Amino acid sequence: MRSPDASRESRWLGAAALGALATLVGTGAAIPAQQSSALPPIRAITRRIAVAADTFGNVSGVRQLSDGRLIVNDVGKRRLVILDSTLAHATVIADSTTGTQRAYGGTQGGIIPYRADSTIFVDPIAMSLLVVDPHGAIVRTFAAPRPADAPALSMPIGGAGLDAAGRLVYRNVRATCAPSFGCGFAIVATKQDTAAIRASPLPAWAWHDSVAIIRGTIATQTIDTLGFIATPFVANANVTRNPDGSVTITREAQNPIPIADGWTVVADGSVAFVRGLDYHIDWVNADGSRTSTPKIAHDWQRLTDSAKVWILDSVKHVSDSVNQANAARQAKQDSLSRAAGSPVNRTAIVVTWPDPADFPDYRPPITSYATIKGDADDNVWIQQGGTPSSPLGPGSPLLFDVVNRQGVLIDRVQLPPSLSLAGFGPGVVYLTSREGSGIVLLKYRIR
């Protein structure tokens, strides 16, 4: 079967959240399965060995130490804790208490495995990296290689890690600066003068259609670029202030099934770039060399013209329902504002939709929101999306391809329903489940 192909220039603009919603809806399309005999059978993880006694606010990352204890970054409750190997007896390393030596900080931090059993805790407000020893003591503080990049080291979307030489690898967030918004993921799309912006068919600024993965050396405060990943191109909404004082916001909806890449750092310090276009991995190896492994076996799902139209119509239906609910809430608020003599909202939102003919001919194997992590055995776990066996609906079990360092698909693992992947230890996987307003942490055997 031939590999999917799609023009990199046909990415549509719009809200990333809408794209995620579209992906969830689109996976239900009636497309016949094209199962390959080269694929391993799907295997469910069922051997649960521990459940944490504590409940967390939101688990952003975990790190298992050599003796089986587990460091948990609870960004919901702004605390860092160590659990024993049975996930009990929590010891607090840092919490939200201010004015102490163990203060977590004013926003969510991040954790990165460091040398031996030590761990880096990223404080993005202080722009500093705190080294936590195996007993939970903060023993050293560094500055980030580029201090303003500290938020990138703590965000889950960044997936920061250490390479074999002890350099930080993370997703860049400071490529360019957008008008009035400072530096971030945005890229300037036109010259920043009014005449050029009016004359150009491009938006004044837009999100990147690719993002650099960079490497920073702590000791020398230097960085270099390892490579780039493709991301959905999203334009900023255009705002028009009308003569009558009302505002019209125009945006173009993102392609609901964009082709995107992912990346992660595996246990030996190599960096894996997972390519969504033809589904293979480009490696920056532990010794600094670069290699590419063959295309990964995959159950490619062809998108017929009717399936593309169905997906877009489904997304429009969901979008219309959301807009109607928002309009009803706004009408109620406007009524209250009029009664109080306050100004009412006079904003209209206009959405233009992509042409289904510009959708890819095959459903991409991964989405831009896929979880991609390296386990303790140098394998890459790649969350699947868009296959009949992984519908991705609410509570549906997530399916992961497990790919080894040779780029070979060695396993397909399905998580228990409603559980998400948090991290790994040797032979074990840590999963999370939302129960009420809290998060439960669970430990399973991989086999």
N, C-alpha and C positions, 0 to 999 in steps of 0.2 A: 504494500500500500504506500502511495506516495505521501511525503510529508506535507503538512499544511503550509500554505503560503498566504501572505496578506501584505498589502502595501503599508510600510511604516509611516507613510505620509497621510494615511486615511484615518488617523485617530481623530475622534470627535471630541468636542469641548463640552464641559459641563461639570456638575458636582460629583465628587468621588463617591459620596454616599449613595447617590442615585445609581451609580455604576454597580456598587456592591449589591444593592437591592435588586437590580436587574439580573445580576448573576444568580441570585438565589431563585428568582422566578424562572429564569430561562432554563434551569437544569431540569425542569419537568417536561421539556419538549419531547414529543413522540418521535424519537430517532432510533432506528434499529441498531442494536448493538453489533459491533464488528469485533468480536473477541479473537484475540490472537493466541495460538497455542504456546507462544513463547512467554506468556505472562504467568507468573506464579499464582496459585489460587489465593483468594482473599482469606486472610486468617484473622479471626477475632481475638483480641486480648481479653482474657477472662480471669486470670489468676491474681486476684487482689490479695495483697499481703499486709496492708496497713492503711488506716484512715487517721488523719490528724485529729487529735483531741480538741485542738483550738479551731476557731473559725476566723477566717481572714476577710479583710475588706475587699481586696483585689490583689491577686498574686501576679506580679510582673515578671518574676524570674526566680529560679531556684538553683542552688549549687550544692551537689553532694560532695562531702569530704571523704578522705580515704578510709576513715573508720565508720562510715555509714551515716554520720550525722548530716543534717540538711540545713543549709542557710536559705531562708525564705525572705524575699523582698515583698513586703505587704504594702503596696503603694496606697491602697484604700484607707488603711489606718495609719499610714506614714510611720512604719516601724520595720526594723530588721531583726529577725529572730533566728535562733538555732534550735532545731528539733533533734531529738535522738533518733536512732535508726528505726524506731517503731513509730515515729512521728508524734511522740509525746514529749512532755517535760520541756516546754518552750523556755529558752533563755533569751531575754531581750538584749540585743546589742545596741539598738538605737530606737527611740520612739519620738512622739510628737511633743514631749515635754520640752519647753524652751528654757534657755539659759543654763543648760547643763553640758557636760562634756560628751553626753550620749544623745544629743539632739539630732533627730533625723533630718531636719531642714524644712523649709517652707513649702516645698513642692515635691513631686515624686522623684525619687532617686533611682539609680540603676546599680546592678551588680555585674561584675566581670570576673571570671576565674583568673587568679594571678598565680604566682609561683608556688609550687607545692600545694599546701592546703590554705594558703592565704587568698584573700578575696579583695578586689577593689570595689569600694562603694563610691558611686559618683554623686556628688552634691552639685547639681546644676546651678543653684543660686550662688554658692560660694565659688563656682567654677573650679572645684578642686576634686582630687581623687584621694580617698582615704583608704589605706591598706589595713584590712582587718585580719588579725591572726586567727588560728584555729580555735582559740578560746574566746573569741569575740572582742578582744581588745583592739583598739585603734592604735597602731604602732608607727604609722608614718603617713605623711601627707605630701602629695605631688600636685603640681599644676597640670592641667590638660595640655597636650602638645600645642593646641591652639585654644586658649582659654574660652573663647566664645563658642567653641564647639562642645562644651560640656553638656548642653542639653541633648545633643545628638548621641552622646555616649550613654544617656539614661533612658531614651525613648525606646519602647518596645519595637517600633518600626525600624529603629536603627540596627538592632541585633548585634551590638558591638561585641568583639572578642579579641583575644591576643593571638598573634601568629607565633611561629616557632622561635623567632628571635626576640619575643617579648614586646613587640610593637603593637599598639592599639590599632584595630581595624574597625572602621565604622562607616556609616552612610553620611555623606556630606550634606550639610544643610545651609552652607554659606556661599553658594556659588555666585549669586548676584543679588542685587537689591532692587526691590520693586518700589514704585513711587508711593510715598507716604506710609509704607509698611515695613521699612527697614530691611534687614537681610533675612533670608529664609529660603524655602524651597523654590521661590519664584525666579523666573528669568525674564529680563527685559526683552520685549519683542519688537519694539520700535524705538527710534530716537525720541528722547524725552523733550520734544518741543511740540507745542499745541498743533501747529500746522501739519507736521509729519504724522501725528496721531490721527488727525481728522482725515488725512489723505490715504492712510494705510488701511488695507482690508483686514490686517491683523489686530488683535486686541492690544491695548496699551501694555499689558503684561500678562503672563500666563505661567502656569506651573510647567516645570520641565517635562520633556518627553523622554529624558534620560537623566540619571543621577549618578554621580561619581561615588565609588567606594574608595576611601582613602585610608592611608596607613600613617600613623604618627608615632614618633619616637619620643618617649617621655624625657629621657636624659638630655637630648639635644634640642627639644622643642621644634622639631622639623617634621614636615609631612610630605608625602608623595601620593600620587594617584595609582591605584592598583588596576582599576578598570571601571566600566560603566554598566549599569543595568537599565533596561527599557522600562519606562513607567507610562501609565496612561496620560496623555496630554490633555490638560484641563485649562480652559481660558477663564480669566476673571470675568464676572458678569459686567456688562456695560450698563452704566447708569445714566439715564436721561432725565434732566429736570425740565418739565414742561412749563410753558408760559403761565398756565393757570395755577402753578405751584405744586402740582402733583408730580410723582416720580414714576418712571417706567424702568424696570430692570429687565434687561434682555440677556439670556444666556442660552448657549447651545448645549444640549444634553450629550453626555459622554457616550461613546460606544459601549453598549451594555456587556459586550464580551471582548474586551481589549486584550491584545497580546502583550504580556509583560514578563519580566525576568524576576528572579529572586536570587538570594545569596545567603551564605552562612560560613562560619569558621568551624572546621571539624576538630576533633580532639588532638590530632598531631600538629595543629597550627596551620594547616593548609586552608586556603580560601576557595570555596566552590561558588561559581557563577552558574546558576541554573537558567538555561535559555528556554523561554516559552515558545519561540517560533517553531523550532524543530525538535525541542526537548532533548538537549544534551547538556553536559557540564563542561565549562572551561575552568581549569584549575590554576591557581597560583600555589605551587607546591611548597612544602616546608623548607626546601633548599633554595627557594627563589625562582626555580625554573617554571615555565608555563607549558601546560599540556591541555589537550582537549580529548575527552573520551567519546566513544561512539554514541549515536542516538539511543536513547533509553526506550526499551520496549513499552508500548503504550496501546491502549484500546482507543484508537482514534475514532471520534464520532463526527461523521460528515454532516454539515449543515446544509440542507436543501434550501431552495429559495423560499418555499412555504414555511420551513422551520424558522428562518430568519425573520420573516414577517410576523410569525406567531410570537417570537421572543419580543420583538419591538412592541407589538400590540399589548402583550402582557405587562411590559414595563410602563407603557402609557396608562394602562388601566390602574395600576398601583399608584402611579404619580397623580392621576386624576382624583383618586380616592383621598390621597393625602392632601392635595390642594383643596378639595371640597371641605375636608375637616378643618383645615387651617382657615379657610374663608368664613366658615360658620363661627369659629372662635373669634375671628377678627370683627365680624359683624356685631357680635355680642359686646366686645370691648368698645367698638365705635358707639354703640347705643349708650353705654355707660358714660363715655366721654362727652357725648352731646348733652346728656342730662346734667353733667357737671360743668358744662360750658367750656370744656377743654377741646383742643384740636383733635380731629379724627385722622386716622391713617389714610393716606391717599397714595398708596404705592401699588402699582400693578406689575405682576411678574409675567413675562412672556418667554416661553420655552420653544426653541426650534429643535426638531428631532433629526437624527441621522438617517441616511438612506440605507435600508437593509442590504442593498447591493454592495455596500462597502464593508459589510461584516466579513470576518474570515470564513473560509470555506470549511474549516474544521474547528470544532470547539477546542479552545486552548487547553492544554493539560493542567495549567495552573492559572490562578487569578492573581491580580496585584495585591490581594489581601491574604494569600496563602501563607500558612505557617511553614517555615523551612528551618530545620534545626539539625545540627550534628549530634550524633549520640556518642557514647563512650568508646565505641569501636570504630571510629572514623567513618561511619556510614552517614549518609544524608537522608533525613526524613522529609519528604516533600508532600505537603497536603494537596490532595487531588480536588478538582472542582469541575463540574460539567460532565460527569459520567453517570449513566443510569445507576451504577452501584454506589454513588456518593451524591445523593440528591441535595444535600446541604440545607434542607429545610429546618425549621426550628426543632431542636432536639434530635435530629438525625445523626447517626454515627458518622464520624469523620473517617475518611480513608486516606492512608499515607502510602506512597511508594517509598521503599527503603532501598537506596542505591549505594553500592560500595565504592571504594576509591578507584576501582577500575571502570566505573561508570555503568556497572551491570545492575539491573533490577533484580535483587535477591529475595525480596519479600514484599507482600502487600498486606498492610496491617490495618485493621478496622478497630477504632476505639469503641468502648461501650457508649451507648446513647447518652447524649447531653454532656459528655466529658470533653475537655480541651487539653491540649498538650502543654505542659509547663517546663519539662526538662528531663534529664536522664542521669542515671548512675550506671555502673557496670551491671548489665543484665536486667536493669529495672527502668521503668518509665514513671514519671510523676505526672498525674493528671489532676485537673480541677473541675469542680462542678458548682454551679450556682444554686444555692438553696435559700430561698427567701431573699433577704438583703445581704447575705454573706456568701463566702466562697469556702468550699470544703476541699481539702487537699488529700489525694489518695495515691498510694504506691502500688504498682502492678509489676509482676514479672513480664518481661517481654516475651518469653517462651515458657 
